[in-house]
Amino acid sequence: MNTPVDRGHHPDSPSSLQSSEACPHFQNRSGDSAASLAGTLQHKAIETKDFSILNDDEDQIKAVERCLRVEQDRIDFLEAAGFEVEVLREIYLPVCPLELSPPDETGRRWEGLTGGYPDDLIVGRSDRGALGIILDWKCGKMLVTPTKSNLQGMSYALASLQKFPELDEVMVQFYHPYIEEETLMPEYTHTFSRGDMEQMELTIRRVVNRKHLASKEGWDGSLPPVAHTSLCIWCANLALCPAASKLASLAVTKFERLEVPAEIRPAYITDVDSMRKAHQLTGLLEAYAKSVRSRIKDMVLTEGISIPGLKLVTKSDRKITSIAAVREVALAHGISRAEFESCLSMTLGSIEKLVKDKAVKGTGALAVRTLTSALNDVGATKKGKPYSYLVDDKEEEAIDV
């Protein structure tokens, strides 16, 4: 896949203003995601009409085609109205171009109070006046702020009116090709006029100045941070922000903090506070041990890994199908009727242990195997589904329970 070239961004870029309005401490996280890279490629394909960079992705190709249709519709509209049309793509439009931004992370100072690159600026000129149309493609799966209140669109419109004094109006249209597939949403098209310029500049300047003041004063300044769940997850300040921490704390109050007692040797845990802490710790350790054993067994079974000192044992549980048959076989193997009755609330493993304990020394394992064979022969037991577990190589194989 082709990697788009990063042309940089004004530190107070138009696309960031809506976030800064919501919280003056917002700082966008750096780095590209797969979605942002895909969006950049689609923008480039619209600009160049080169579909090959989309790697035959059908959804992306259709989205680009929709954007190109919207662009052509706007060009056709101006031409039908008698305008001479000029299409300017990806040009830098600064708001209040005589001002310079604070240095960005590279030390560069950008032209303008804010400034950015609209996807299309279509200028129509005639002897009756001039009209501008800004088109900006939103290739994500979420709707942006409607155009009339959208600070990015407002910035592009104001910058266009400042750059081209002949323009009387600038119509700004945001288009979501993955959402507005058939019907255009009217709230994403709005016309800004030259008479709106002072109000537009005031609105934009207020947001930028609040952002700078928040950065200068810090968390405890006159502009406290404001938590918004859908915004905070994209903020580079998330880990340090007190407002986000307060919001997150509501979700963790049900969990008690884990504490390790000063003394962990069981015989020396005597005070009640240490007992409470130790009891909480054992639950975590039991869960950890279970998870570790499961993970190791899975690696041995699915990936054929051999672990020195451990061996894999496969067994099957057995179920009693006839208590009368089990009793008959058990009595024949030296268990008294009273002893058998005492085993009825126990497992087959318990019966096997009794047989093993009553056998002549050194023949316990043989006695258990003989019992198991006899039970199988008369149909008193049957095997369940097999299961596996790991044991120490030096450990005597456990009795199946």
C-alpha positions in Angstrom: 0.0 0.0 0.0 1.3 3.5 -0.8 2.0 5.6 2.3 0.7 9.2 2.1 3.2 12.0 2.6 2.6 14.0 5.8 2.4 17.7 4.9 2.1 18.7 8.5 -0.7 20.6 10.3 -1.1 24.0 11.8 -1.0 23.5 15.6 -4.4 25.0 15.8 -5.7 23.4 12.6 -9.4 23.9 11.6 -10.0 20.2 12.1 -9.0 20.4 15.8 -11.1 23.5 16.7 -14.3 21.6 17.4 -12.4 19.5 20.0 -10.8 22.5 21.5 -14.2 24.2 21.8 -15.4 21.2 23.8 -12.3 21.1 26.0 -9.6 23.8 25.8 -7.0 21.3 27.1 -7.6 18.8 24.3 -4.5 17.6 22.4 -4.8 15.3 19.5 -2.9 12.0 19.8 -0.1 11.8 17.3 0.3 8.8 15.0 -1.7 7.2 12.2 -4.2 4.5 12.4 -5.2 2.1 9.7 -8.5 4.0 9.3 -6.7 7.4 9.0 -4.3 6.1 6.4 -7.1 4.6 4.4 -8.9 7.9 4.6 -5.8 9.7 3.3 -5.5 7.3 0.4 -9.1 7.9 -0.6 -8.6 11.7 -0.5 -5.6 11.3 -2.7 -7.5 9.0 -5.1 -10.3 11.7 -5.3 -7.7 14.4 -6.0 -5.7 12.4 -8.6 -8.5 10.1 -9.9 -5.9 7.3 -9.5 -7.9 4.3 -8.2 -4.8 2.0 -8.3 -3.7 3.2 -4.9 -6.8 1.7 -3.3 -5.6 -1.8 -4.0 -9.0 -2.9 -5.5 -10.9 -2.3 -2.3 -14.4 -2.2 -3.6 -15.9 -0.2 -0.7 -13.2 2.5 -1.0 -13.6 2.7 -4.8 -17.3 3.2 -4.5 -16.8 5.9 -1.8 -14.3 7.7 -4.1 -16.7 7.5 -7.0 -19.5 9.1 -4.9 -17.3 12.0 -3.9 -16.3 12.6 -7.5 -20.0 12.6 -8.5 -20.7 15.3 -5.8 -17.7 17.3 -7.1 -18.9 17.1 -10.7 -22.5 18.0 -9.6 -21.2 21.3 -8.0 -19.1 22.1 -11.1 -22.1 21.5 -13.4 -24.2 23.7 -11.1 -21.9 26.6 -11.4 -21.4 26.2 -15.2 -25.1 25.9 -15.7 -25.5 29.2 -13.9 -23.1 30.9 -16.2 -20.0 30.9 -14.0 -16.5 30.4 -15.2 -15.2 27.6 -13.0 -11.7 27.2 -11.4 -11.1 24.1 -9.2 -8.4 24.5 -6.5 -7.5 21.2 -4.7 -5.6 20.9 -1.4 -4.4 24.5 -1.3 -3.4 25.9 2.1 -6.0 28.5 3.3 -4.9 30.5 6.4 -7.3 32.5 8.5 -6.0 36.0 9.2 -2.9 35.3 7.1 -0.8 38.1 8.5 -0.6 36.3 11.9 1.8 33.5 12.7 1.0 30.5 14.9 3.0 29.5 17.9 5.8 27.0 17.0 4.7 23.5 16.3 6.6 20.4 17.4 9.2 20.9 14.6 9.6 24.6 15.5 7.8 25.7 12.4 5.5 28.8 12.7 2.5 28.5 10.4 0.8 31.4 8.5 -2.5 32.3 10.0 -4.5 32.2 13.2 -5.5 28.8 11.9 -5.2 27.2 8.5 -5.8 24.0 6.7 -6.3 22.2 3.4 -9.9 21.8 2.2 -10.2 19.1 -0.3 -11.8 21.3 -3.0 -12.2 25.0 -3.4 -14.4 25.6 -6.5 -14.5 29.2 -7.5 -17.2 30.4 -10.0 -16.7 33.9 -11.5 -19.0 35.8 -13.8 -19.8 39.5 -14.6 -22.5 39.1 -12.0 -20.2 38.3 -9.1 -18.3 35.3 -7.7 -19.2 32.3 -5.6 -17.0 29.8 -3.8 -17.8 26.2 -3.0 -15.8 24.3 -0.4 -16.0 20.5 -0.5 -14.5 18.4 2.2 -14.7 14.6 2.2 -15.3 12.8 5.5 -14.4 9.1 4.8 -15.0 7.9 8.4 -18.1 6.1 9.6 -19.3 8.9 12.0 -21.0 12.2 11.2 -19.2 15.4 11.9 -20.8 18.6 13.4 -23.4 20.1 11.0 -21.8 22.7 8.7 -23.4 25.8 10.1 -21.8 25.2 13.5 -18.7 23.4 12.2 -15.6 25.4 13.1 -13.6 23.6 10.4 -16.0 24.6 7.7 -16.3 28.1 9.2 -12.5 28.5 9.1 -12.3 27.4 5.4 -15.1 29.8 4.5 -13.5 32.7 6.3 -10.1 32.0 4.8 -11.6 31.8 1.3 -13.4 35.1 1.7 -10.1 36.7 2.9 -8.0 35.2 0.1 -10.5 36.0 -2.7 -12.0 39.5 -2.1 -14.2 39.0 -5.2 -16.2 36.2 -3.5 -19.6 37.2 -2.2 -20.5 33.9 -0.6 -18.8 30.6 0.2 -20.9 27.4 0.3 -19.3 24.7 2.5 -20.4 21.1 2.1 -19.1 18.2 4.1 -19.8 14.9 2.5 -19.8 11.4 4.1 -19.5 8.9 1.2 -20.1 5.9 3.5 -23.2 7.4 5.1 -24.8 9.7 2.4 -24.8 7.0 -0.2 -28.0 8.0 -2.0 -29.4 11.1 -0.3 -27.4 14.2 0.7 -28.1 15.4 4.2 -29.0 19.1 4.0 -27.5 20.0 7.4 -24.0 19.4 6.0 -24.3 22.2 3.4 -24.3 25.9 4.5 -23.5 29.2 2.8 -21.4 31.8 4.7 -21.5 35.4 3.4 -19.1 38.2 3.5 -21.3 39.9 6.1 -20.6 37.0 8.5 -16.9 37.5 8.5 -16.5 39.4 11.8 -18.7 37.0 13.7 -16.8 34.0 12.2 -13.4 35.5 13.2 -14.6 36.2 16.7 -15.9 32.7 17.1 -12.7 31.1 15.8 -10.4 33.5 17.7 -12.2 32.7 21.0 -11.6 29.0 20.7 -7.9 29.4 19.7 -7.2 31.9 22.6 -8.9 29.7 25.1 -6.7 26.8 24.0 -3.6 28.9 24.4 -4.6 30.1 27.8 -5.4 26.6 29.0 -2.0 25.5 27.8 -0.3 28.4 29.6 -2.1 28.1 32.9 -2.3 24.3 33.2 -4.8 22.0 34.8 -5.5 24.4 37.8 -6.0 27.5 35.7 -9.1 29.6 34.9 -10.2 27.1 32.2 -10.6 23.7 33.8 -10.6 20.6 31.6 -14.0 19.2 30.6 -14.5 15.4 30.2 -16.4 14.1 27.2 -16.3 10.3 26.8 -16.3 10.4 23.0 -13.6 13.1 22.9 -11.3 12.0 25.8 -10.3 8.7 24.2 -8.6 10.6 21.4 -6.8 13.1 23.7 -3.0 12.9 24.3 -3.6 14.3 27.8 -5.9 11.5 28.8 -3.5 9.9 31.3 -2.9 13.1 33.2 -6.3 14.9 32.9 -8.0 15.4 36.3 -11.4 15.6 34.6 -11.0 12.4 32.8 -9.6 10.7 35.9 -12.7 11.8 37.9 -15.0 10.5 35.1 -13.1 7.2 35.0 -13.1 6.8 38.8 -16.9 6.4 38.7 -16.4 3.1 36.9 -13.9 1.6 39.3 -15.4 2.4 42.7 -16.9 -1.1 42.9 -13.4 -2.7 42.9 -11.4 -2.7 46.1 -7.7 -2.0 45.8 -5.6 -5.2 46.2 -3.1 -5.0 49.1 -0.3 -7.5 49.9 0.1 -8.2 53.6 3.6 -7.5 55.1 3.8 -11.1 56.2 2.9 -13.8 53.6 4.0 -16.9 55.6 0.8 -18.6 56.7 1.9 -19.4 60.2 2.9 -15.8 60.8 -0.4 -14.2 59.6 -2.0 -13.5 62.9 -3.7 -10.1 62.9 -7.1 -9.7 61.3 -6.0 -7.0 58.8 -3.3 -9.2 57.4 -5.8 -12.1 57.2 -8.2 -9.9 55.1 -5.4 -8.9 52.7 -4.1 -12.4 52.5 -7.5 -13.8 51.7 -8.0 -11.3 48.9 -4.5 -12.2 47.5 -5.2 -15.9 47.5 -8.2 -15.4 45.2 -6.1 -13.6 42.7 -3.3 -16.1 42.9 -5.7 -19.0 42.4 -7.1 -17.3 39.3 -3.5 -16.6 38.1 -2.4 -20.2 38.7 -5.5 -21.6 36.8 -4.8 -19.3 33.9 -1.1 -20.2 33.7 -1.9 -23.9 33.8 -4.5 -23.5 31.1 -2.2 -21.5 28.9 0.7 -24.0 29.2 -1.6 -27.0 28.5 -3.0 -25.2 25.4 0.5 -24.5 24.1 1.5 -28.2 24.5 -1.8 -29.5 22.9 -2.1 -27.1 20.0 1.5 -26.2 19.2 3.3 -29.4 20.2 5.7 -27.7 22.6 7.7 -30.0 24.8 8.4 -28.6 28.3 11.3 -30.3 30.1 10.2 -31.8 33.4 6.5 -31.9 32.5 4.5 -34.6 30.8 1.0 -34.6 29.4 -1.5 -37.1 30.8 -4.8 -37.8 29.1 -7.6 -39.4 31.0 -11.4 -39.9 30.9 -13.8 -39.6 33.7 -16.0 -42.7 34.4 -19.6 -42.7 35.3 -21.4 -45.5 37.3 -24.1 -47.1 35.2 -25.2 -49.8 37.7 -24.7 -49.4 41.4 -25.7 -53.1 41.9 -23.0 -54.2 39.5 -20.4 -52.0 41.2 -21.3 -53.4 44.6 -21.0 -57.0 43.4 -17.6 -56.4 41.9 -16.4 -54.4 44.9 -17.5 -57.1 47.4 -15.6 -59.7 45.3 -12.5 -57.5 45.7 -12.4 -57.6 49.4 -14.6 -54.6 50.3 -17.2 -55.3 53.1 -20.9 -54.5 52.6 -20.5 -51.7 55.3 -17.5 -50.3 53.7 -19.2 -50.2 50.3 -22.3 -48.5 51.8 -19.9 -45.8 53.2 -18.7 -45.2 49.7 -22.1 -44.4 48.1 -21.7 -40.7 48.8 -18.1 -40.8 47.5 -16.5 -41.1 44.1 -15.0 -44.0 42.2 -11.7 -42.7 43.2 -12.6 -43.2 46.9 -13.5 -46.8 46.2 -10.2 -47.3 44.3 -8.3 -45.8 47.2 -10.0 -48.3 49.6 -8.9 -51.2 47.4 -5.4 -49.8 47.1 -5.1 -49.3 50.9 -6.4 -52.9 51.6 -4.0 -54.5 49.1 -0.8 -56.2 50.0 2.0 -53.7 50.1 3.5 -53.1 46.7 0.4 -54.4 44.8 -1.9 -51.4 45.3 -1.6 -50.1 41.7 -2.3 -53.6 40.3 -5.3 -54.0 42.6 -6.8 -50.7 41.2 -6.2 -51.7 37.6 -7.8 -55.1 38.3 -10.8 -53.4 39.9 -11.1 -50.9 37.0 -11.0 -53.7 34.4 -13.7 -55.7 36.3 -16.0 -52.7 36.5 -15.6 -52.1 32.8 -16.2 -55.8 32.0 -19.6 -55.9 33.7 -20.7 -52.5 32.4 -20.8 -51.0 35.8 -18.9 -47.9 34.6 -18.2 -46.1 31.3 -15.7 -43.6 30.2 -16.6 -39.9 29.8 -15.0 -37.4 27.4 -11.1 -37.5 27.6 -9.2 -34.6 29.1 -5.6 -33.8 29.5 -3.4 -32.2 32.2 0.3 -31.8 32.9 2.1 -33.5 35.7 5.7 -33.5 36.9 7.7 -36.1 35.1 8.9 -37.5 38.4 5.4 -37.5 39.9 3.7 -40.9 40.2 0.7 -40.8 37.9 -2.4 -39.8 39.8 -5.4 -42.0 40.3 -8.2 -41.1 37.9 -11.1 -39.3 39.7 
